[in-house]
Amino acid sequence: MTRPPYGPGQGGFQPQGFPPPRPVAPPPRPMPAPPMYQPRPPHGQPHFGPPPPPPPPMWHQAPPYRPKSNTGMIVTITLVSVLVVVGGLIGVLATVDGGKRKPTSVADSGYDYPPPGTSSTSGSPASATPTSAQRPTSSAPTARTTPRTTRTTTSTPSGPKPVYRTKDNPLFAGENGTNTVTCNLPRWQSTPAAAQAFFNAAMPCMEAAWAPVLQRANLPWIRPKIAFPSGKRWESGCGVADSTKEDVAAFYCAPDLTIYMPFEGLQTNVNGSKIGAYLALFAHEYGHHVQSLSGSLKAAHNESYELGPDSAAGLEIQRRKELQAQCFGGMWFAAAWNGKGSITDAVVRDMLADGYTRGDDNNPGAPRDHGKRQNYGAWQKQGYEKNRTYQCNTYLAPANSVS
């Protein structure tokens, strides 16, 4: 994508309201990170600073994660054709019945579509696009025995519309970064009630950072909802989740514009009081909401379906989508760190460390739909350090950085 031009004397331009990039070193790792998408800026465009100092040695000690089911991939293969025909409603879903189990290794459940027969009554980004409403028609004749006619009204709301493209989506144009936000969050406690209060307090900080990004890109902005389901079996806008048959992690559902944060999927026995890990999960799901509003999420699913969702090429598209949500999550931390408040250096270190513990390579033989640990952590770090949407354009990145 062509970067915006900068004339003579415009070097060092920093758009008002954006925080500067905040470099923090990644955790120690056994091999160098693959090259990320970092196009050379044109003459006069600001370059980012030198690499940061090495991190504390404790970061690599993050423990592994527990198992979950691979049922979502099976369901995705059977149902995407139906949903593409009816409008391609999109969600990242933990759902459905039965199936073999696989280890949990990534931020969310990784399911893409609702199951067959699921209807949605609330808006996805398409809710900002034209809709049709048919008025009731009476079969009874009038006094003149003249039949009433059916009238159809088409409503075309004004305002920005999603753009169903990936690599050339307007979201990635220009110098667009998250705005600085100050988040004062309650103390973390590993109970359902306290976790709900924590994420409810974090939600306005997510919105304050991301809403201006969509608005500057002339894309729609709709506030997401957040749900805290409990129990073994519950319904979402994308279908039914059954924790007796699979481990249900957090997920985003586009048909009802909702981030689902089940307490049982937070792995509090692993993360303890490290709020950076919990916020990384939440920021990842919010990243899917940003993708959904832009139209790139639907476009990515359509591309994956056309290629074959379980093919190598289709899985690569899914990894690009998931790794981009990781990068967007890092961008939110850049906004919140610059605003200080509850987002301290220690919180950022925990966030970065968490990213490098998750990945498909934790699960030999499982579908490669999220990316290996090295890339999962590296893209999160990329978003934090660069804080520009074009730096998170995974759809232009080389294949080895999204493996």
N, C-alpha and C positions, 0 to 999 in steps of 0.2 A: 504494500500500500504506500502511496506517495505521501511523504511527510509534508506538513504545511510549510510554505516558503518563509524564509526569514531574510529581510533585506539588510544592507550595511548598517552597522551600528546597533543591531537588534540582538546581538549575542547576549546570553545570560537572561533572556526574557523568561519570567516565571509568572504564569497566569495567576491573577489575584484569587485568593481563597484556597489555592492548592498547597498542601504541605510539601516541603522539600523531600526528596528521597531520603530514607533513613537506612543507612547500611548497617547490617548486623550479620556477623559471620554465621554460616551454617554449622551444624554439629559435625564432629569428625566423621569421616566416612572412608570406606576402604578403597574407593577409586574416585577419580575426578568426575565432577558432574558433566553431563553432555552439554554441548553448547545450546543455550537458550535463544529464543528469538529476540535479538537485540540489534535492530538495524542501525547502521551508522547514521547519526543525524547529519543533515546538510550543513553547509558552512554557516556559522553563526548560531546554530542551535546548541543549547547547553548540553555539555557532557556530564556524566555522573562521576562521582568521586572515586578514589582508589579503593581497593578492597579493604574490608575492615580487619581488625586484629583477630587472632584465633579465639574461639569460644572456650568457656570453662570445660574441663574434661568430663564433667558429670553428664553432659547432654546425651551421650550415646547410650546411657543406661536405661532409657525408656523401655519398659517390658513389652512383650508381644501382646497381641489381642486375641480374643476368644472366637470360637466358630460361629458361622452363620450359614444359611441355606443358599444354594444356587438356583432355587426355584424361579426366581424372577427372570432369569435369562430364558428359561424354558417357556414361561408364559409370554414373554415378549415376542418370541418367534411365532407363537400361534395367534397372536392377536393384533399385531401392528397393521396388517393389511386392512382389517375392519376399521380401525381408528383413523388410518390415513384417508379412507374414503369418507368418513363422517366428519372430518375436520382436523385430524391430527392432534387431538388434545394431548398435552404433554405433561408428564410428571416424573419425578424420580421417586419410585414407589417400593416400599417394603410390603409384600403382600402374598396372597394366594395359598393354595392348599398342597400339602404333601411335598415329596422330593427329598433328594439326598442333601446332606449338610456340607458346607465348606467353611473354612475359617474366616472370621471377620478380619479385614485388614485395611479398610478404607473408611473415609469419613461418613459415607452414607450407604444406604442399602442398594443403590445402583439400579433400581428398576425404572423403566422408561415410560411405560404406558399403563393405563388402567386395564383390568381384565375385560374380556368380551362381555357385552351386555350392560356395562356400567354406564350410567347416564350422569351427566354433570348439570347442576342447576345454577352454578355460579361461574363467574367470569375468569377466563384466561386472558392473556393479552388480546385475544380476539374480541374481548368484550368492548374494546375501544374501536372496533371496526363495524361496518354496517350490519344491522340485524333486521330481520323481518318479523312482524307480528300480524297475525290474522285475527280479525274481529269475529266474534261468534255469529253464526248464520242461522236464522230461524227458518224452519221448513214450513211454517204455517203461512198461508197467503194473507194478503191484506184484504180490506173490505172490498177492493176492486178486483180481488183475486189475481193481483199481479205479484209474481214471486219476487222476494227480496234478493238482491244480488250480493255476492261476497265481495267485500272490499279489503284489499291488502295494502298496508302502509309500510313503506320501507323507511327506516330511520338511519340517517348517516351522521353520527355525532362528529362534531368538529374536533380538531386537535390532532396531535401526533398519532401516527399509526406504527405498529411494529413492522420491521423490514425483515422478511424471511430469507436472510442470507447469512453466511457464516464469515468467511475470511474478509469480505468487503462490506460487512455490516457497518452502518454509521456509528455504532458504538465505539469503533476502533479508530475513528478519524480524529485528527488534531491532537493537541496536547490536553487530554482530558484525564483528570485524576480526581480522587475522592477529596472532599472538603474536610478540613480539620474539624473534629468534634471532641467535646469533653464528656467522658462517660464516668459518672459516679455510680458505681454498682454496689449492691448489698454484699455482705460477706457471704462467701460460698459455704453452704452446708449440704451434705450429701443426703438430702431428704427430698421427696417429691415436691412438697410445698415450697421449700427454700429454692429448689432449682427453678420452679415456675416463676417465683418472684425475681430471680436473677435474670432469666432470659427476657421476661417482660420489661425489666429495666434496661436491658441491652438493646431491645428492638428500636426505640427512638434514635439511638446512636447509629444504628445501621442505616436507618432511613435518612437521617441528617447528612450522612456521608455520601450516600448513593443517589438520592433523588436529584441533586444538582447535576450529576453525571449524565443521567438519562435526559434531563431537560436540556442540557447543553448540546446533546446529540440529536435533539428534536425527536425523541422517542417517548412513548407514553410512560407515565408514572402512575402506578396503582399501589397503594399500601398493602403489603401482604398481611395475612392473618397468621397467628401462631396457635398451635393446639398441643395439649399435653395429655395424650391418651394414656389410659392405664388399663390394667387387666390383661388377660391372656388373648382376647380376641376383640377387635374393634374395627369400626368402619372409617374410611376416609373418602375424600372426593375421588380417589383413584382406585378404590376397591376395599377389600377386607384384609386386614393383617392378623395373622394367627401366630402368636409367639410360642405356642406349643409345638409348632412344626418348623419354626425357624427363628433365629435371633433377629429382632426387628430394631434396626438402628434408626437414626434420624433420617428424614427424607423430605423433599419438596414435591408438592403436587400442584401442577399448573392448572388443572381444571377448576380447583377451588382456591387457587392462589394462597395456599397455606403451607407453612413450614411445620412439620410434625416432629415433636421432640419427646418421644416416650422416655421416661426416666430409666426404664430397664435397659435402654440402648446407650446410655451415657458411659457405661463401664466405670462407675465410680470406684470400684475395687482396684482399678488400675491407675486412674488419674488422680485419686485422692482429692486434694484441695488445689490442684493446679488449674486455675481458671483459664490460663492460656490455651489448654487443651480443649476445654468445653467451648470457649469462644471461637476457637479454630473450627470446630464442628459447626457451630451456628453460622459463622461467617461463610463457610463453604456452602451451606444450604441457601443462605441469602444470595450468594453468587449465582446459584441456579435461578433464583427469582429475577435477578438482573438479566441473565441470559433469556429468560422467558419473556420479559417485557420487551426486550430488544428484537425478538423474533429469531434470534440465532439458535435458541434451544430447539424450536420446532424444525428449523432448517437442518440442524445437525441430525435429528432423528429421521427426517425424511431421507437425507443422504445415506445414513446408515441402513435404512430399510431397503433403499434401491440397490445398495451394494450387497445386501444380505447381512442381517444383524449379527449373525454368528460367523461371518466370513472374516478373514484377516483384515480386509479393507474396512468392513463395517465396524469391527471392534476398534480399529484405529480411530475412526471418527468418534466413537464413544469415549475413548481415552482422551482425545483432544478436548471434548466437552467437559469431562471431569477435571482434567488438569487445569483448564481455564477457570473453573469454579475455585480451585485451590489458589490460583493466582489472584483472583478477585478477593478471596478471603484475606490474602496478604495485603492487598490494597486497603482494606478496611482497617487493618492494624496500623498501617502507616498514618491514616487519618486520626485514629484514636490515640496513638502514641504521641503525635504532635500536639494533641489536645490535653495530654497528661491525664489528670484524674486517676482512675483506677488502672489504666493501662501503663504499667511500669516496664522497666527494662526486664525485670524477672518474668513478667507475664509474656513479653515478646519472646524471650528465650524459650519458655515452655511451649509457646505456639510453634516456633521453628523446630524444636526438638520433636514435637508430636508428629509433624508432617513426615519426618524421615523414618518413623516407625510403621507407617501404613503403606500398603501397596500390594499389587497382585502377586509379587514374588514371595509374599508370605504364604501363598496358597498354590503350591505346585499342582498343575492339572486343572485349576479353576479358570473360567473365562477371563481373558486379559482385557478387561473393560474399564479399568481405572488408572493403570500405569504402575510401574514398579516403584519401590520405596525411594530410590534415588531421585526419580523425576517428580514424584509426589511432593517431596520436600523441597526440591529445587524450584518448582513453579510457585510454591507458596512464598518462598524467599524472594523470588523474582518480583512478585507483586508488591511485597513489602518494601524492597529496596528502590524499585523504579516508580511505583505508584502512577502508572499511566496505562490506560486501557490498551493502547496499541502494543505495549510491552507484554500484554497477556493474550495476544492474538495467536493462540496455539494452532490455529488453522493454517498459519503461514510458517510454522516452525518445522525444522528438519525432523525426519522420522525418528532419529535416535533420541531426541529430547522428549518424545511422547510415547516411548516404548514401555 
